[in-house]
């Protein structure tokens, strides 16, 4: 099975796609070991996939660091991106008013 996502830290609840992933595709995720997960949705290259169920309000953890907060419930295998995550670092593309 081809490795299509990388989990950067053992604490992470998301992995980064290193190739496009199709809905329903079973992929290998690499960290210290390799494990499988089924994609519940299409995940574009460079985007994140949920490694476990994440409840609305829970932290999104990547690189062992909190990078955002879930704005909706996210199921294992779903696409994790701006449509269901709020950054805790602010957005550089929106001018402060």
Helices and strands as residue ranges (DSSP letters): E 3-6, E 14-17, E 26-30, E 34-38, E 48-50, E 59-62, E 65-70, E 79-80, E 85-87
